[in-house]
Amino acid sequence: MAFGLASRQKLDALVTIGTFTSLTAMVPKIGRAFVSDRYDNLATVPTLDEPYFLIHGLADQTIPAAMGQELHKAAHAAKRTGFSVVIQGADHHPDGALIASILETIVAHLDHPDAAALPLPDTVKIYGFG
């Protein structure tokens, strides 16, 4: 849904947490005929006109981390501004205080793109799209 909003309205940045590549990729084949909107986030990445920040936990069993990797690759191929934040050991509901710290890092990056990243725990890795 966030990608849909970003495609309809200019945003300062798009931040997603544990996002799927497309809704149809999440639905078993038998149910795909009943999905009226595909929410094809993977296809939307190249069309973004704002910085994109992707947050995903490696232990997410709801939305596989591989989908986050696919979105990262698409952002890299499209030369998007922003980065991926990978949280080792995090599931689909990362710790709120950790997410707040990551969001502070994103805001700091938006304000001062060339400055060093704020310190984050060792379980958090940042991978640029470039």
Residue, then its C-alpha position, 0 to 999 in steps of 0.5 A: m500500500a505504501f508503494g501505491l501511495a508513493s506512486r500517487q503522491k510526492l513523498d519526502a521518502l518511502v520507508t517500508i518494513g517487512t514488505f512483500t514483492s507483490l501480493t500475488a507472490m504471497v497468495p497460494k496459486i489457488g487464491r490468486a484469482f481472487v486478488s483484485d490488486r496485485y500490489d506489485n511493489l517490485a515493479t513499482v521500485p523503478t518508478l519511485d521518485e523519492p528516496y527509498f529505505l527498506i527495513h527487513g528482519l532476516a528471521d521474518q517468517t511472514i514475509p520472507a527475507a528473500m523478498g526484501q533482497e529482491l526489492h533491494k536488487a530492484a532498487h539497486a538496478a534502478k539506481r534508487t537513492g536510499f538503502s536497505v536495513v537488515i536486522q539479524g534475528a528480527d521477525h515480522h515485528p521488530d523491536g519498536a525501540l530499534i525501529a525508532s533508532i533506524l528511523e532516526t538514522i534515516v532522517a539523519h541521512l535525509d538531512h545530511p546524506d554525506a554524514a556518517a550513519l548514526p551508531l546502530p546495534d551490531t545486529v543491524k546492517i545497512y546496505g546502500f543501493g548504489 
